[in-house]
Amino acid sequence: MEKIKKTFTVTGMTCATCAKTVEKALGKIEGVEFAAVNLATSTGFIVAEKEIPIEMIKTVVEQVGYGISTQLPEEIEKKRYIAAKRNLIFAWLVTLPLALIMLYNMFISPVNYFVWLEIFMGGFVIFYVAKDTIKGAWIALTHKHTNMDTLIFFGSVVSWITSVLEAFGLPVMSFGAIGAMIVAFHITGRFIESHLRDRASKEIKSLLKLQAKEARVITEKGEITVPLEAVKEGLIVSVLPSERIPVDGVVIWGKSSVDESVITGESIPVHKKEDDEVIGGSLNLTGPLRIKVTRVGEDSFLSQMINLVQQAQGSKIPIQALADRITMWFVPTIILLAVIASIMWYFNFEKFMPFLDKMNEIFPWVMSTTEPVNFAIFVFVATIVIACPCALGLATPMALVTGTGLAAKKGLLIKNAEAIQTSKDVKVVLMDKTGTLTEGKPAVVQHNLDETTLKIVASIEKNSNHPLAKAISSTVKDFFEIKDIDEIVGEGIKAKVGEDEYFVGKPVNPDVYDSFYKEGKTVVEVRKNGDVAGFLAIEDTIRNDSKEAVSRLRNMGIKPVMITGDNETTAKAVANKVGIDEVYSNVKPQDKLDIVRRYQAKGLKVVMIGDGMNDAGALKGADVGIAVGSGTDLAIDSADVIITKGGISKIVDTIEISKRTFKIIKQNLFWAFFYNVIAIPSAMAGLLHPVIAEIAMALSSITVTLNSLRINKGVEI
């Protein structure tokens, strides 16, 4: 029985704990065999024994505090990024002056009504700017788990409440400004995270752009243009030259060259005649066609490709940041420690008074008070503040910001931050051929024509839009004027030049050029008045750095594999030239994703690099998808990494940057934890003023930032 696969968008998630909660809930639905939630793309994915109604999925997800959206992930991510940017600006516009006034009030001169500034300015930041944080904390608490938002919520709200208590005359020190600072640092980390997140997954939109909106249907009364939704299987549609084929079908009349590069990634058009299949979204180039519709709607190739990309996207579980995983125990532990410390101080305050007096002589910031409640709150706030994991939250994002910046300088655009963590473990690199290992631009590499004949041939071919014709016409700069031209679909082009008749196209006897074909070249023959006048050998040139890149990958212990939709002879010819032993040829888009999963099933991390639409599913399904910048929009949007300049040697740069960045991430996390191990007991012991704790927290964040900058400087670690 065929399994049912379903992909959907999950809303309201802010950290790894949220994603894990939703994933666990989905896994409990009857009939669901596998469930995965991708935090980076807000995507949920299930594999089930039977059809699961989306209403049931929505109900289950809402029961654990989250939601299901019909919006595309890129639309949700765009809104999230705009909100993060707005919150960052509002937070610091209010918090920075409030913090400066606080310091002036503490160390220079008391400020009248400062407590009210803390209440209103701090309240604005905590309850308005950080309302999403409060919402995230509330969702977590009401569903009996904690996340990063929970700790920020407790620290900021308790700090703000102290200002309210002081304003009403209670003997409590006010920490409202500290609450605003906690939120401001947290929102800064959120903005960086949102900036790095795998946003704007536009591949679905790119696919939909390929679909024609209308089709010209042939009826008994003639041709009628109807919306694509009205086209049914079995109807006959007419497609003129330069029009996009609207449906999947079979040619029943006509001959033409069809550009399927956006579908297959192969640059050379395919000749289509009666009984040949055509794919919706491909471009009809030279002749009118009549096509019998064979597949519509969800059964069409484009719809299947959409599902393929969605499934790969939904089932791909990214490496979760260590900081997010740790919050599952870190947050409740800190809250518990803060509560225990405050209770211990409240009930044992008089016993510990001598200790406090002695510490106050050594550390002047230690609070001097005779009120147990005041000091208990002081300890609680200090413990929460010092533990607010801003450094922990910035440890990974700051290193990734710097790593992606270094990658950009080297001609690499890192779209998905997870890719820079995953690349270091790659063991297999799957490479597409056309446009990846090769330039994707056919060029004349050999011919035996004299200068005049070459100029005539180039002048003839200049009148054709065929990619091979463009390759030939680009061999000269000056052209003859050719008027009498007749292009024969699938055969070539003929023209009258003076008294002579020329034909440029398929050879009469292809066996004569067998040696060229074995080298992966295409041969165009030139005949003058029926006699062979010469030939031109055309080849899609191999990128300059392809061979070097393959060699470097081998030296790193990584296995290079070619995976292409091209024929076996051409594929092996190119593979031999660049040094690849393992080749998959004549591969369909679905097969490419299967090959990726075959290697992953062996426990190997896989990179897929390609440039065509047929690579999209594999690019998403691979642990790291890399697209060549000159490729199709879909391939680029499906990839985690885009090569903006240079060739596939950039794969090696990606892996090296990944290794360097991950070392810095581990250092950052170590120092963030080391800071907490020392600071938290000090705060619990009453030896840290919340202001000092906030400064220490800020310094730890600065340390993490400065350490991250070492990646960009190329410091060896």
KAWOJO-V267032 format. One record per residue. N is the residue number from 1. SS is DSSP state (A for helix, B for strand, O for the rest). PHI is phi in radians with two decimals (* if undefined). NEAR is the number of other C-alpha atoms within 8 Angstrom. Layout:
BEGIN
[[N;SS;PHI;NEAR] [N;SS;PHI;NEAR]]
END
This chain:
BEGIN
[[1;O;*;3] [2;O;-1.24;4] [3;O;-1.33;8] [4;B;-1.67;9] [5;B;-2.00;9] [6;B;-2.46;8] [7;B;-2.10;11] [8;B;-2.71;10] [9;B;-1.78;13] [10;B;-1.81;12] [11;B;-1.96;9] [12;O;1.60;7] [13;O;-1.40;11] [14;O;-2.19;7] [15;O;-2.68;10] [16;A;-1.08;11] [17;A;-1.10;12] [18;A;-1.06;11] [19;A;-1.06;12] [20;A;-1.16;9] [21;A;-1.11;9] [22;A;-1.13;12] [23;A;-1.04;12] [24;A;-1.13;9] [25;A;-1.15;11] [26;A;-1.10;13] [27;A;-1.14;10] [28;O;-1.54;7] [29;O;-1.16;8] [30;O;-1.08;4] [31;O;1.71;8] [32;B;-1.44;14] [33;B;-1.62;9] [34;B;-2.58;8] [35;B;-2.41;14] [36;B;-2.48;12] [37;B;-2.21;15] [38;B;-1.73;14] [39;O;-1.08;12] [40;O;-1.07;9] [41;O;-1.96;10] [42;O;0.98;12] [43;B;-1.90;15] [44;B;-1.88;15] [45;B;-2.54;14] [46;B;-2.29;14] [47;B;-2.08;12] [48;B;-2.30;13] [49;O;-1.33;11] [50;O;-2.48;8] [51;O;-1.17;6] [52;O;-1.86;8] [53;O;-1.05;6] [54;A;-1.11;6] [55;A;-1.13;6] [56;A;-1.17;8] [57;A;-1.06;10] [58;A;-1.06;10] [59;A;-1.08;8] [60;A;-1.11;11] [61;A;-1.17;14] [62;A;-1.17;10] [63;A;-1.12;7] [64;O;-1.76;10] [65;O;1.75;9] [66;O;-2.16;12] [67;B;-2.44;10] [68;B;-2.05;11] [69;B;-2.06;9] [70;O;-1.59;6] [71;O;-1.27;7] [72;O;-1.23;8] [73;A;-0.95;13] [74;A;-1.15;10] [75;A;-1.22;9] [76;A;-1.13;9] [77;A;-1.14;10] [78;A;-1.09;10] [79;A;-1.11;8] [80;A;-1.14;9] [81;A;-1.15;11] [82;A;-1.08;8] [83;A;-1.14;8] [84;A;-1.10;12] [85;A;-1.15;9] [86;A;-1.11;8] [87;A;-1.10;11] [88;A;-1.07;12] [89;A;-1.13;8] [90;A;-1.07;10] [91;A;-1.04;14] [92;A;-1.38;9] [93;A;-1.08;8] [94;A;-1.64;11] [95;A;-1.22;15] [96;A;-1.05;8] [97;A;-1.12;8] [98;A;-1.12;13] [99;A;-1.15;11] [100;A;-1.15;8] [101;A;-1.13;9] [102;A;-1.06;10] [103;A;-1.12;9] [104;A;-1.09;11] [105;A;-1.13;11] [106;A;-1.40;8] [107;A;-1.95;6] [108;O;-2.02;7] [109;O;-2.72;7] [110;O;-1.03;7] [111;O;-1.83;8] [112;O;-1.08;4] [113;O;1.06;6] [114;A;-1.08;9] [115;A;-1.06;12] [116;A;-1.28;9] [117;A;-1.10;10] [118;A;-1.09;15] [119;A;-1.12;12] [120;A;-1.44;8] [121;A;-1.24;11] [122;A;-1.12;17] [123;A;-1.09;13] [124;A;-1.05;9] [125;A;-1.18;16] [126;A;-1.26;14] [127;A;-1.69;9] [128;A;-1.83;8] [129;A;-1.09;11] [130;O;-1.76;12] [131;A;-1.11;9] [132;A;-1.18;7] [133;A;-1.15;11] [134;A;-1.12;12] [135;A;-1.09;8] [136;A;-1.10;13] [137;A;-1.17;14] [138;A;-1.13;9] [139;A;-1.03;9] [140;A;-1.10;14] [141;A;-1.16;10] [142;A;-1.23;7] [143;O;-1.93;8] [144;O;1.08;6] [145;O;-2.60;8] [146;O;-2.18;14] [147;O;-2.58;14] [148;A;-1.06;12] [149;A;-1.08;11] [150;A;-1.06;16] [151;A;-1.15;12] [152;A;-1.10;13] [153;A;-1.05;11] [154;A;-1.07;9] [155;A;-1.08;14] [156;A;-1.28;15] [157;A;-1.19;10] [158;A;-1.10;10] [159;A;-1.06;15] [160;A;-1.18;18] [161;A;-1.07;9] [162;A;-1.05;13] [163;A;-1.18;16] [164;A;-1.11;11] [165;A;-1.09;12] [166;A;-1.15;13] [167;A;-1.09;9] [168;O;-1.66;6] [169;O;1.57;6] [170;O;-1.34;7] [171;O;-1.33;8] [172;O;-2.24;10] [173;O;-1.28;9] [174;O;-1.52;12] [175;O;-2.22;12] [176;A;-1.03;17] [177;A;-1.14;14] [178;A;-1.10;14] [179;A;-1.04;16] [180;A;-1.13;15] [181;A;-1.17;11] [182;A;-0.99;14] [183;A;-1.13;14] [184;A;-1.07;13] [185;A;-1.16;9] [186;A;-1.13;10] [187;A;-1.15;13] [188;A;-1.07;9] [189;A;-1.12;12] [190;A;-1.11;9] [191;A;-1.13;12] [192;A;-1.08;11] [193;A;-1.08;9] [194;A;-1.15;10] [195;A;-1.13;7] [196;A;-1.56;13] [197;O;-1.01;11] [198;O;-1.21;11] [199;O;-1.70;13] [200;O;0.89;9] [201;O;-1.33;11] [202;O;-1.63;10] [203;A;-1.09;12] [204;A;-1.17;9] [205;A;-1.10;7] [206;A;-1.12;10] [207;A;-1.15;11] [208;A;-1.15;8] [209;A;-1.13;7] [210;A;-1.32;8] [211;O;-1.36;10] [212;O;-1.17;11] [213;O;-1.49;7] [214;B;-2.37;9] [215;B;-2.39;13] [216;B;-1.64;11] [217;B;-1.62;13] [218;B;-1.58;12] [219;B;-2.16;8] [220;O;-1.12;4] [221;O;-1.63;5] [222;B;2.04;6] [223;B;-1.51;9] [224;B;-2.23;8] [225;B;-1.53;8] [226;B;-2.24;10] [227;B;-1.06;9] [228;A;-1.02;10] [229;A;-1.12;5] [230;A;-1.55;6] [231;O;-1.35;11] [232;O;-2.03;7] [233;O;-1.05;9] [234;O;1.74;7] [235;O;-1.26;10] [236;B;-1.89;11] [237;B;-2.06;12] [238;B;-1.89;13] [239;B;-2.27;13] [240;O;-1.57;9] [241;O;-0.99;9] [242;O;1.29;8] [243;O;-1.76;9] [244;B;-1.42;11] [245;O;-1.21;14] [246;O;-1.42;12] [247;O;-2.43;12] [248;B;-1.40;15] [249;B;-3.03;13] [250;B;-2.14;13] [251;B;-1.22;16] [252;B;-1.94;11] [253;B;-2.79;9] [254;O;1.80;11] [255;O;-2.36;13] [256;B;-2.90;15] [257;B;-1.60;14] [258;B;-2.09;13] [259;B;-1.48;13] [260;O;-1.85;14] [261;A;-1.07;13] [262;A;-1.21;12] [263;A;-1.63;10] [264;A;-1.73;11] [265;O;1.50;15] [266;O;-1.54;12] [267;O;-1.38;12] [268;O;-1.50;8] [269;O;-1.04;12] [270;B;-1.88;8] [271;B;-1.33;10] [272;B;-2.07;13] [273;O;-2.41;11] [274;O;-0.97;10] [275;O;1.33;7] [276;O;-1.47;8] [277;B;-1.44;9] [278;B;-2.22;12] [279;O;-2.01;11] [280;O;-1.04;14] [281;O;1.83;14] [282;O;-1.37;15] [283;B;-1.94;11] [284;B;-1.37;17] [285;O;-1.72;12] [286;O;-2.00;10] [287;O;-2.38;12] [288;O;-1.21;12] [289;B;-2.31;13] [290;B;-2.04;12] [291;B;-2.21;13] [292;B;-1.56;13] [293;B;-1.23;15] [294;B;-1.99;9] [295;B;-2.46;10] [296;O;-2.37;12] [297;A;1.03;7] [298;A;-1.20;6] [299;A;-1.48;8] [300;O;-1.23;12] [301;A;-1.06;9] [302;A;-1.09;11] [303;A;-1.12;10] [304;A;-1.12;10] [305;A;-1.16;9] [306;A;-1.04;10] [307;A;-1.09;8] [308;A;-1.06;10] [309;A;-1.15;14] [310;A;-1.10;9] [311;A;-1.14;12] [312;A;-1.10;12] [313;A;-1.16;10] [314;A;-1.24;14] [315;A;-1.52;14] [316;O;-1.46;11] [317;O;-1.67;8] [318;O;-1.29;8] [319;O;-1.21;7] [320;O;-1.39;7] [321;O;-1.05;8] [322;A;-1.00;6] [323;A;-1.05;10] [324;A;-1.18;13] [325;A;-1.12;10] [326;A;-1.21;8] [327;A;-1.05;12] [328;A;-1.05;12] [329;A;-1.99;7] [330;A;-1.14;8] [331;A;-1.10;13] [332;A;-1.10;9] [333;A;-1.14;8] [334;A;-1.13;11] [335;A;-1.06;10] [336;A;-1.10;8] [337;A;-1.10;10] [338;A;-1.13;14] [339;A;-1.14;9] [340;A;-1.06;8] [341;A;-1.08;13] [342;A;-1.17;14] [343;A;-1.15;9] [344;A;-1.04;9] [345;A;-1.18;12] [346;A;-1.11;11] [347;A;-1.49;7] [348;O;-2.17;8] [349;A;-1.06;10] [350;A;-1.11;5] [351;A;-1.12;6] [352;A;-1.63;9] [353;A;-0.99;8] [354;A;-1.05;7] [355;A;-1.10;7] [356;A;-1.12;11] [357;A;-1.06;9] [358;A;-1.17;8] [359;A;-1.17;11] [360;A;-1.15;12] [361;A;-1.22;7] [362;A;-1.48;6] [363;O;-2.02;8] [364;O;-1.09;8] [365;O;-1.41;9] [366;O;-1.13;12] [367;O;-1.13;10] [368;O;-1.89;7] [369;O;-2.69;7] [370;O;-1.95;4] [371;O;-1.73;7] [372;A;-1.02;11] [373;A;-1.09;8] [374;A;-1.01;11] [375;A;-1.28;13] [376;A;-1.08;13] [377;A;-1.16;10] [378;A;-0.97;13] [379;A;-1.17;15] [380;A;-1.05;13] [381;A;-1.11;13] [382;A;-1.06;15] [383;A;-1.16;15] [384;A;-1.12;14] [385;A;-1.12;13] [386;A;-1.12;16] [387;A;-1.59;10] [388;O;-0.97;11] [389;O;-1.41;9] [390;A;-1.15;12] [391;A;-1.11;12] [392;A;-1.13;12] [393;A;-1.25;11] [394;A;-1.56;12] [395;A;-0.94;15] [396;A;-1.43;13] [397;A;-1.00;12] [398;A;-1.17;12] [399;A;-1.14;16] [400;A;-1.21;12] [401;A;-1.02;10] [402;A;-1.20;12] [403;A;-1.09;14] [404;A;-1.21;11] [405;A;-1.13;9] [406;A;-1.12;11] [407;A;-1.07;14] [408;A;-1.07;10] [409;A;-1.12;7] [410;O;-1.63;9] [411;O;1.52;11] [412;B;-2.20;14] [413;B;-1.81;11] [414;B;-1.56;13] [415;O;-1.48;12] [416;O;-2.09;12] [417;A;-1.00;11] [418;A;-1.08;8] [419;A;-1.08;12] [420;A;-1.29;18] [421;A;-1.54;12] [422;A;-1.47;13] [423;A;-1.00;13] [424;A;-1.12;10] [425;A;-1.79;6] [426;B;-1.13;13] [427;B;-2.10;10] [428;B;-2.35;13] [429;B;-2.06;13] [430;B;-1.63;13] [431;B;-2.09;14] [432;O;-1.26;14] [433;A;-1.61;14] [434;A;-1.19;14] [435;A;1.45;16] [436;A;-2.03;16] [437;A;-1.27;13] [438;B;-1.89;13] [439;B;-1.28;12] [440;B;1.38;11] [441;B;-2.29;10] [442;B;-1.00;13] [443;B;-2.52;11] [444;B;-1.25;12] [445;B;-1.89;8] [446;B;-2.84;7] [447;B;-2.75;9] [448;O;-2.20;7] [449;O;-1.59;10] [450;O;-1.32;6] [451;A;-1.04;6] [452;A;-1.19;6] [453;A;-1.09;8] [454;A;-1.06;10] [455;A;-1.16;12] [456;A;-1.13;10] [457;A;-1.06;12] [458;A;-1.11;15] [459;A;-1.17;13] [460;A;-1.15;14] [461;A;-1.19;12] [462;O;-1.08;10] [463;O;-1.54;6] [464;O;-2.01;9] [465;O;-1.65;8] [466;O;-1.11;7] [467;A;-0.94;10] [468;A;-1.17;10] [469;A;-1.14;12] [470;A;-1.13;12] [471;A;-1.10;13] [472;A;-1.26;12] [473;A;-1.15;13] [474;O;-1.35;8] [475;O;-1.37;8] [476;O;-2.29;9] [477;O;-1.88;5] [478;O;-1.80;5] [479;O;-2.20;9] [480;O;-1.44;7] [481;O;-1.51;5] [482;O;-1.98;10] [483;O;-1.92;6] [484;O;-1.51;7] [485;B;-2.18;10] [486;B;-2.38;7] [487;B;-1.61;8] [488;B;-1.79;8] [489;O;-0.99;11] [490;O;1.36;9] [491;O;-2.07;7] [492;B;2.73;11] [493;B;-2.44;13] [494;B;-2.18;13] [495;B;-2.72;13] [496;B;-1.77;12] [497;B;-2.15;9] [498;O;1.15;4] [499;O;-1.64;5] [500;B;-1.77;8] [501;B;-1.94;11] [502;B;-1.93;13] [503;B;-2.28;13] [504;B;-2.18;12] [505;B;3.01;10] [506;O;-1.13;10] [507;O;-1.16;8] [508;O;-1.17;5] [509;O;-2.18;5] [510;A;-1.02;8] [511;A;-1.05;5] [512;A;-1.08;5] [513;A;-1.86;8] [514;A;-0.99;8] [515;A;-1.10;6] [516;A;-1.22;11] [517;A;-1.08;12] [518;A;-1.16;10] [519;O;-1.58;10] [520;O;1.48;12] [521;O;-1.70;12] [522;B;-1.89;9] [523;B;-1.95;13] [524;B;-1.97;12] [525;B;-1.70;15] [526;B;-1.99;14] [527;B;-2.13;12] [528;B;-2.06;11] [529;O;0.97;7] [530;O;1.57;8] [531;B;-1.73;6] [532;B;-1.16;8] [533;B;-1.82;9] [534;B;2.68;10] [535;B;-2.61;11] [536;B;-2.28;14] [537;B;-1.70;13] [538;B;-2.02;15] [539;B;-2.47;11] [540;B;-1.44;12] [541;B;-1.06;10] [542;B;-1.24;9] [543;O;-1.04;10] [544;O;-1.02;6] [545;O;-1.74;9] [546;A;-1.08;14] [547;A;-1.13;10] [548;A;-1.11;9] [549;A;-1.10;13] [550;A;-1.06;13] [551;A;-1.10;9] [552;A;-1.16;9] [553;A;-1.11;12] [554;A;-1.04;10] [555;A;-1.13;7] [556;O;-1.55;6] [557;O;1.39;7] [558;O;-1.87;11] [559;B;-1.57;9] [560;B;-1.53;14] [561;B;-2.36;13] [562;B;-1.61;15] [563;B;-2.42;13] [564;O;-2.49;13] [565;O;-1.52;10] [566;O;-1.32;11] [567;O;-1.25;8] [568;A;-1.11;8] [569;A;-1.06;10] [570;A;-1.14;13] [571;A;-1.05;15] [572;A;-1.19;9] [573;A;-1.10;11] [574;A;-1.20;12] [575;A;-1.04;12] [576;A;-1.08;9] [577;A;-1.19;8] [578;A;-1.70;10] [579;O;1.64;9] [580;O;-1.72;12] [581;O;-1.61;8] [582;B;-1.73;7] [583;B;-2.29;11] [584;B;-1.98;9] [585;O;-2.02;12] [586;O;0.93;9] [587;O;-1.60;11] [588;O;-1.49;8] [589;A;-0.93;11] [590;A;-1.09;8] [591;A;-1.20;8] [592;A;-1.09;13] [593;A;-1.15;12] [594;A;-1.10;8] [595;A;-1.14;8] [596;A;-1.02;14] [597;A;-1.22;10] [598;A;-1.09;8] [599;A;-1.23;12] [600;A;-1.12;10] [601;A;-1.12;7] [602;O;-1.48;6] [603;O;1.47;6] [604;O;-1.77;10] [605;B;-1.41;13] [606;B;-2.12;15] [607;B;-1.79;14] [608;B;-2.04;15] [609;B;-2.15;14] [610;B;-2.79;16] [611;O;-2.46;18] [612;O;-1.80;17] [613;A;-1.04;14] [614;A;-1.19;12] [615;A;-1.59;14] [616;A;-1.00;13] [617;A;-1.08;16] [618;A;-1.17;14] [619;A;-1.09;18] [620;A;-1.33;16] [621;A;-1.31;15] [622;O;-1.19;14] [623;O;-1.10;12] [624;B;-2.40;15] [625;B;-1.79;16] [626;B;-2.12;16] [627;B;-1.95;16] [628;B;-1.34;16] [629;O;-1.03;10] [630;O;-1.50;7] [631;O;-1.41;12] [632;O;-1.25;11] [633;A;-1.01;9] [634;A;-1.11;14] [635;A;-1.07;18] [636;A;-1.12;14] [637;A;-1.28;9] [638;A;-1.45;15] [639;O;-1.49;15] [640;O;-1.53;15] [641;B;-2.29;14] [642;B;-2.10;14] [643;B;-1.48;15] [644;O;-1.55;10] [645;O;-2.64;8] [646;O;1.66;8] [647;O;-1.92;13] [648;O;-1.32;12] [649;O;-1.09;12] [650;A;-1.19;13] [651;A;-1.04;9] [652;A;-1.10;10] [653;A;-1.07;10] [654;A;-1.03;12] [655;A;-1.16;12] [656;A;-1.16;9] [657;A;-1.12;12] [658;A;-1.04;14] [659;A;-1.11;11] [660;A;-1.16;10] [661;A;-1.12;14] [662;A;-1.16;11] [663;A;-1.09;9] [664;A;-1.15;12] [665;A;-1.04;12] [666;A;-1.11;8] [667;A;-1.10;8] [668;A;-1.04;14] [669;A;-1.13;12] [670;A;-1.07;8] [671;A;-1.20;9] [672;A;-1.12;14] [673;A;-1.27;9] [674;A;-1.05;8] [675;A;-1.06;9] [676;A;-1.19;10] [677;A;-1.05;8] [678;A;-1.45;8] [679;A;-1.30;10] [680;A;-1.11;11] [681;A;-1.06;8] [682;A;-1.11;10] [683;A;-1.15;15] [684;A;-1.12;15] [685;O;-1.43;9] [686;O;1.40;13] [687;O;-1.65;11] [688;O;-2.13;12] [689;O;-1.28;13] [690;A;-0.92;14] [691;A;-1.15;7] [692;A;-1.10;9] [693;A;-1.08;13] [694;A;-1.15;13] [695;A;-1.13;8] [696;A;-1.08;9] [697;A;-1.10;13] [698;A;-1.12;10] [699;A;-1.12;8] [700;A;-1.14;11] [701;A;-1.18;12] [702;A;-1.14;8] [703;A;-1.06;8] [704;A;-1.07;15] [705;A;-1.12;12] [706;A;-1.11;8] [707;A;-1.12;10] [708;A;-1.14;14] [709;A;-1.14;10] [710;A;-1.12;9] [711;A;-1.07;15] [712;A;-1.16;11] [713;A;-1.44;6] [714;O;1.28;6] [715;O;-1.16;7] [716;O;-1.35;3] [717;O;-2.22;4]]
END
